[in-house]
Amino acid sequence: MPLPHFLWMLAAVVAAAAVTLCLALSVGVPLQAMALVVLIAAAVLHFASPGDDSRRNPGA
């Protein structure tokens, strides 16, 4: 992926996160509740991922 595309994608993700955070706070969602949801989502994604395949593919 070319560097400018990567930087635009990174900026879009950061902007989307900022908009989501501002909207949730303006609606009245507590910061602790958002943090808990984010931590649970990260844990689910972590444990749902297939894992590190470096042992199965040592040449990579």
MMTF fields as JSON, N, C-alpha, C and O atoms, coordinates in Angstrom:
{
  "mmtfVersion": "1.0.0",
  "mmtfProducer": "UNKNOWN",
  "numBonds": 239,
  "numAtoms": 240,
  "numGroups": 60,
  "numChains": 1,
  "numModels": 1,
  "chainsPerModel": [1],
  "groupsPerChain": [60],
  "chainIdList": ["A"],
  "bondAtomList": [4, 2, 8, 6, 12, 10, 16, 14, 20, 18, 24, 22, 28, 26, 32, 30, 36, 34, 40, 38, 44, 42, 48, 46, 52, 50, 56, 54, 60, 58, 64, 62, 68, 66, 72, 70, 76, 74, 80, 78, 84, 82, 88, 86, 92, 90, 96, 94, 100, 98, 104, 102, 108, 106, 112, 110, 116, 114, 120, 118, 124, 122, 128, 126, 132, 130, 136, 134, 140, 138, 144, 142, 148, 146, 152, 150, 156, 154, 160, 158, 164, 162, 168, 166, 172, 170, 176, 174, 180, 178, 184, 182, 188, 186, 192, 190, 196, 194, 200, 198, 204, 202, 208, 206, 212, 210, 216, 214, 220, 218, 224, 222, 228, 226, 232, 230, 236, 234],
  "bondOrderList": [1, 1, 1, 1, 1, 1, 1, 1, 1, 1, 1, 1, 1, 1, 1, 1, 1, 1, 1, 1, 1, 1, 1, 1, 1, 1, 1, 1, 1, 1, 1, 1, 1, 1, 1, 1, 1, 1, 1, 1, 1, 1, 1, 1, 1, 1, 1, 1, 1, 1, 1, 1, 1, 1, 1, 1, 1, 1, 1],
  "groupList": [{"groupName": "MET", "atomNameList": ["N", "CA", "C", "O"], "elementList": ["N", "C", "C", "O"], "formalChargeList": [0, 0, 0, 0], "bondAtomList": [1, 0, 2, 1, 3, 2], "bondOrderList": [1, 1, 2], "singleLetterCode": "M", "chemCompType": "L-PEPTIDE LINKING"}, {"groupName": "PRO", "atomNameList": ["N", "CA", "C", "O"], "elementList": ["N", "C", "C", "O"], "formalChargeList": [0, 0, 0, 0], "bondAtomList": [1, 0, 2, 1, 3, 2], "bondOrderList": [1, 1, 2], "singleLetterCode": "P", "chemCompType": "L-PEPTIDE LINKING"}, {"groupName": "LEU", "atomNameList": ["N", "CA", "C", "O"], "elementList": ["N", "C", "C", "O"], "formalChargeList": [0, 0, 0, 0], "bondAtomList": [1, 0, 2, 1, 3, 2], "bondOrderList": [1, 1, 2], "singleLetterCode": "L", "chemCompType": "L-PEPTIDE LINKING"}, {"groupName": "HIS", "atomNameList": ["N", "CA", "C", "O"], "elementList": ["N", "C", "C", "O"], "formalChargeList": [0, 0, 0, 0], "bondAtomList": [1, 0, 2, 1, 3, 2], "bondOrderList": [1, 1, 2], "singleLetterCode": "H", "chemCompType": "L-PEPTIDE LINKING"}, {"groupName": "PHE", "atomNameList": ["N", "CA", "C", "O"], "elementList": ["N", "C", "C", "O"], "formalChargeList": [0, 0, 0, 0], "bondAtomList": [1, 0, 2, 1, 3, 2], "bondOrderList": [1, 1, 2], "singleLetterCode": "F", "chemCompType": "L-PEPTIDE LINKING"}, {"groupName": "TRP", "atomNameList": ["N", "CA", "C", "O"], "elementList": ["N", "C", "C", "O"], "formalChargeList": [0, 0, 0, 0], "bondAtomList": [1, 0, 2, 1, 3, 2], "bondOrderList": [1, 1, 2], "singleLetterCode": "W", "chemCompType": "L-PEPTIDE LINKING"}, {"groupName": "ALA", "atomNameList": ["N", "CA", "C", "O"], "elementList": ["N", "C", "C", "O"], "formalChargeList": [0, 0, 0, 0], "bondAtomList": [1, 0, 2, 1, 3, 2], "bondOrderList": [1, 1, 2], "singleLetterCode": "A", "chemCompType": "L-PEPTIDE LINKING"}, {"groupName": "VAL", "atomNameList": ["N", "CA", "C", "O"], "elementList": ["N", "C", "C", "O"], "formalChargeList": [0, 0, 0, 0], "bondAtomList": [1, 0, 2, 1, 3, 2], "bondOrderList": [1, 1, 2], "singleLetterCode": "V", "chemCompType": "L-PEPTIDE LINKING"}, {"groupName": "THR", "atomNameList": ["N", "CA", "C", "O"], "elementList": ["N", "C", "C", "O"], "formalChargeList": [0, 0, 0, 0], "bondAtomList": [1, 0, 2, 1, 3, 2], "bondOrderList": [1, 1, 2], "singleLetterCode": "T", "chemCompType": "L-PEPTIDE LINKING"}, {"groupName": "CYS", "atomNameList": ["N", "CA", "C", "O"], "elementList": ["N", "C", "C", "O"], "formalChargeList": [0, 0, 0, 0], "bondAtomList": [1, 0, 2, 1, 3, 2], "bondOrderList": [1, 1, 2], "singleLetterCode": "C", "chemCompType": "L-PEPTIDE LINKING"}, {"groupName": "SER", "atomNameList": ["N", "CA", "C", "O"], "elementList": ["N", "C", "C", "O"], "formalChargeList": [0, 0, 0, 0], "bondAtomList": [1, 0, 2, 1, 3, 2], "bondOrderList": [1, 1, 2], "singleLetterCode": "S", "chemCompType": "L-PEPTIDE LINKING"}, {"groupName": "GLY", "atomNameList": ["N", "CA", "C", "O"], "elementList": ["N", "C", "C", "O"], "formalChargeList": [0, 0, 0, 0], "bondAtomList": [1, 0, 2, 1, 3, 2], "bondOrderList": [1, 1, 2], "singleLetterCode": "G", "chemCompType": "PEPTIDE LINKING"}, {"groupName": "GLN", "atomNameList": ["N", "CA", "C", "O"], "elementList": ["N", "C", "C", "O"], "formalChargeList": [0, 0, 0, 0], "bondAtomList": [1, 0, 2, 1, 3, 2], "bondOrderList": [1, 1, 2], "singleLetterCode": "Q", "chemCompType": "L-PEPTIDE LINKING"}, {"groupName": "ILE", "atomNameList": ["N", "CA", "C", "O"], "elementList": ["N", "C", "C", "O"], "formalChargeList": [0, 0, 0, 0], "bondAtomList": [1, 0, 2, 1, 3, 2], "bondOrderList": [1, 1, 2], "singleLetterCode": "I", "chemCompType": "L-PEPTIDE LINKING"}, {"groupName": "ASP", "atomNameList": ["N", "CA", "C", "O"], "elementList": ["N", "C", "C", "O"], "formalChargeList": [0, 0, 0, 0], "bondAtomList": [1, 0, 2, 1, 3, 2], "bondOrderList": [1, 1, 2], "singleLetterCode": "D", "chemCompType": "L-PEPTIDE LINKING"}, {"groupName": "ARG", "atomNameList": ["N", "CA", "C", "O"], "elementList": ["N", "C", "C", "O"], "formalChargeList": [0, 0, 0, 0], "bondAtomList": [1, 0, 2, 1, 3, 2], "bondOrderList": [1, 1, 2], "singleLetterCode": "R", "chemCompType": "L-PEPTIDE LINKING"}, {"groupName": "ASN", "atomNameList": ["N", "CA", "C", "O"], "elementList": ["N", "C", "C", "O"], "formalChargeList": [0, 0, 0, 0], "bondAtomList": [1, 0, 2, 1, 3, 2], "bondOrderList": [1, 1, 2], "singleLetterCode": "N", "chemCompType": "L-PEPTIDE LINKING"}],
  "groupTypeList": [0, 1, 2, 1, 3, 4, 2, 5, 0, 2, 6, 6, 7, 7, 6, 6, 6, 6, 7, 8, 2, 9, 2, 6, 2, 10, 7, 11, 7, 1, 2, 12, 6, 0, 6, 2, 7, 7, 2, 13, 6, 6, 6, 7, 2, 3, 4, 6, 10, 1, 11, 14, 14, 10, 15, 15, 16, 1, 11, 6],
  "groupIdList": [1, 2, 3, 4, 5, 6, 7, 8, 9, 10, 11, 12, 13, 14, 15, 16, 17, 18, 19, 20, 21, 22, 23, 24, 25, 26, 27, 28, 29, 30, 31, 32, 33, 34, 35, 36, 37, 38, 39, 40, 41, 42, 43, 44, 45, 46, 47, 48, 49, 50, 51, 52, 53, 54, 55, 56, 57, 58, 59, 60],
  "secStructList": [7, 7, 2, 2, 2, 2, 2, 2, 2, 2, 2, 2, 2, 2, 2, 2, 2, 2, 2, 2, 2, 2, 2, 2, 2, 2, 2, 6, 7, 7, 2, 2, 2, 2, 2, 2, 2, 2, 2, 2, 2, 2, 2, 2, 2, 2, 2, 2, 1, 7, 7, 7, 7, 6, 6, 6, 7, 6, 6, 7],
  "xCoordList": [0.846, 0.0, 0.893, 1.804, 0.642, 1.443, 1.254, 0.197, 2.301, 2.286, 1.148, 0.502, 0.855, -0.252, -1.6, -2.412, -1.841, -3.09, -3.161, -4.205, -2.05, -2.009, -2.269, -3.015, -1.667, -1.854, -3.285, -3.829, -3.908, -5.311, -6.212, -7.166, -5.914, -6.708, -6.559, -7.541, -5.352, -5.1, -5.84, -6.433, -5.803, -6.509, -8.025, -8.713, -8.538, -9.97, -10.381, -11.441, -9.564, -9.871, -9.838, -10.708, -8.85, -8.756, -9.944, -10.512, -10.319, -11.467, -12.762, -13.599, -12.934, -14.134, -14.196, -15.269, -13.059, -13.024, -13.366, -14.084, -12.867, -13.151, -14.63, -15.231, -15.215, -16.632, -17.474, -18.428, -17.128, -17.854, -17.77, -18.773, -16.586, -16.395, -17.195, -17.843, -17.154, -17.907, -19.405, -20.112, -19.901, -21.33, -21.772, -22.817, -20.986, -21.353, -21.345, -22.225, -20.37, -20.317, -21.441, -21.975, -21.803, -22.871, -24.237, -25.133, -24.407, -25.658, -25.758, -26.856, -24.609, -24.624, -24.116, -24.321, -23.46, -22.897, -21.682, -20.793, -21.633, -20.492, -19.182, -19.164, -18.111, -16.802, -16.389, -15.764, -16.737, -16.388, -17.119, -16.554, -18.353, -19.105, -18.485, -18.383, -18.074, -17.419, -16.105, -15.774, -15.35, -14.079, -14.3, -13.544, -15.333, -15.62, -16.025, -15.602, -16.833, -17.237, -16.027, -15.907, -15.143, -13.949, -13.042, -12.516, -12.856, -12.02, -12.622, -11.902, -13.929, -14.577, -14.463, -14.194, -14.662, -14.534, -13.113, -12.916, -12.124, -10.728, -10.43, -9.724, -10.954, -10.73, -11.393, -10.805, -12.611, -13.307, -12.539, -12.36, -12.085, -11.318, -9.997, -9.555, -9.373, -8.1, -8.277, -7.507, -9.279, -9.459, -10.12, -10.042, -10.765, -11.386, -10.403, -10.683, -9.256, -8.292, -7.625, -7.494, -7.203, -6.629, -5.294, -4.901, -4.599, -3.353, -2.13, -2.223, -0.987, 0.297, 0.648, 0.679, 0.912, 1.243, 2.736, 3.137, 3.561, 4.999, 5.556, 6.565, 4.94, 5.431, 5.119, 5.878, 3.981, 3.604, 4.311, 4.41, 4.804, 5.441, 6.75, 6.822, 7.793, 9.025, 9.786, 10.621, 9.528, 10.259, 9.716, 10.354, 8.575, 7.951, 8.522, 8.099],
  "yCoordList": [-1.171, 0.0, 1.236, 1.341, 2.162, 3.39, 4.213, 4.183, 4.942, 5.721, 6.737, 6.831, 7.508, 8.467, 7.79, 8.322, 6.629, 5.913, 5.463, 5.571, 4.962, 4.527, 5.696, 5.553, 6.839, 8.002, 8.518, 8.915, 8.52, 8.937, 7.962, 8.376, 6.659, 5.664, 5.84, 5.744, 6.094, 6.313, 7.561, 7.549, 8.622, 9.842, 9.615, 10.159, 8.822, 8.532, 7.729, 7.978, 6.781, 5.979, 6.848, 6.721, 7.72, 8.608, 9.575, 9.837, 10.102, 11.014, 10.295, 10.853, 9.066, 8.299, 8.011, 8.066, 7.705, 7.461, 8.736, 8.68, 9.863, 11.127, 11.488, 11.937, 11.296, 11.586, 10.663, 11.11, 9.386, 8.433, 8.808, 8.769, 9.17, 9.557, 10.821, 10.883, 11.818, 13.062, 12.817, 13.364, 12.001, 11.711, 10.949, 11.254, 9.962, 9.176, 10.043, 9.912, 10.917, 11.792, 12.823, 13.174, 13.308, 14.304, 13.685, 14.378, 12.402, 11.719, 11.421, 11.287, 11.318, 11.084, 9.724, 9.316, 9.023, 7.72, 7.962, 8.731, 7.316, 7.523, 7.01, 6.009, 7.711, 7.333, 5.939, 5.192, 5.588, 4.267, 3.163, 2.094, 3.407, 2.416, 2.219, 1.092, 3.314, 3.188, 2.445, 1.623, 2.722, 2.033, 0.541, -0.278, 0.183, -1.225, -1.931, -3.06, -1.281, -1.873, -2.068, -3.095, -1.091, -1.198, -2.335, -3.091, -2.46, -3.54, -4.915, -5.849, -5.038, -6.324, -6.652, -7.799, -5.666, -5.9, -6.295, -7.17, -5.665, -6.022, -7.433, -8.167, -7.828, -9.191, -10.22, -11.259, -9.931, -10.851, -10.995, -12.109, -9.88, -9.957, -10.689, -11.43, -10.487, -11.151, -12.664, -13.419, -13.098, -14.53, -15.191, -16.411, -14.422, -14.979, -15.094, -15.786, -14.422, -14.477, -15.849, -16.501, -16.291, -17.633, -17.786, -18.911, -16.716, -16.819, -16.655, -16.382, -16.832, -16.664, -17.946, -19.021, -17.838, -19.025, -19.147, -19.858, -18.474, -18.532, -19.922, -20.299, -20.688, -22.049, -22.97, -23.896, -22.715, -23.57, -23.158, -23.961, -21.936, -21.434, -20.751, -19.522, -21.522, -20.904, -20.109, -19.281, -20.33, -19.617, -18.222, -17.445, -17.899, -16.609, -15.481, -14.336],
  "zCoordList": [0.0, 0.0, 0.0, 0.821, -0.905, -0.941, 0.338, 0.969, 0.695, 1.935, 1.986, 3.03, 0.93, 1.037, 1.313, 2.07, 0.71, 0.963, 2.418, 3.061, 2.922, 4.316, 5.261, 6.229, 4.991, 5.856, 5.809, 6.839, 4.621, 4.525, 5.267, 5.926, 5.164, 5.871, 7.381, 8.117, 7.837, 9.251, 9.745, 10.824, 8.963, 9.334, 9.37, 10.233, 8.446, 8.435, 9.668, 10.241, 10.076, 11.26, 12.518, 13.379, 12.628, 13.794, 13.814, 14.875, 12.654, 12.59, 12.957, 13.666, 12.483, 12.82, 14.314, 14.914, 14.912, 16.357, 17.126, 18.124, 16.68, 17.355, 17.248, 18.225, 16.081, 15.902, 16.776, 17.412, 16.811, 17.645, 19.111, 19.823, 19.564, 20.962, 21.295, 22.34, 20.424, 20.661, 20.676, 21.523, 19.75, 19.722, 20.965, 21.541, 21.381, 22.559, 23.812, 24.663, 23.931, 25.104, 25.084, 26.136, 23.907, 23.839, 24.137, 24.621, 23.859, 24.159, 25.652, 26.191, 26.316, 27.753, 28.18, 29.324, 27.285, 27.649, 28.546, 28.182, 29.713, 30.609, 29.992, 29.276, 30.287, 29.751, 30.219, 29.467, 31.458, 31.984, 31.217, 30.989, 30.821, 30.055, 28.674, 28.191, 28.043, 26.735, 26.859, 26.004, 27.914, 28.122, 28.325, 27.801, 29.086, 29.326, 28.035, 27.788, 27.22, 25.943, 25.029, 24.361, 25.006, 24.16, 24.641, 23.824, 25.945, 26.474, 26.19, 25.837, 26.342, 26.048, 24.564, 24.208, 23.692, 22.249, 21.878, 21.034, 22.493, 22.216, 22.667, 21.975, 23.817, 24.309, 23.395, 23.097, 22.953, 22.051, 20.741, 20.247, 20.178, 18.932, 19.132, 18.253, 20.275, 20.546, 20.634, 20.041, 21.367, 21.547, 20.346, 20.201, 19.486, 18.291, 17.123, 16.145, 17.221, 16.122, 16.089, 17.125, 14.899, 14.787, 15.506, 15.813, 15.781, 16.524, 15.644, 14.447, 16.276, 15.6, 14.861, 15.46, 13.558, 12.782, 12.514, 11.592, 13.293, 13.038, 13.322, 12.728, 14.202, 14.462, 13.306, 13.019, 12.627, 11.5, 10.222, 9.294, 10.149, 8.941, 9.316, 9.301, 9.654, 10.152, 9.106, 9.467, 7.827, 6.787, 6.504, 5.793, 7.037, 6.716, 7.517, 7.359]
}
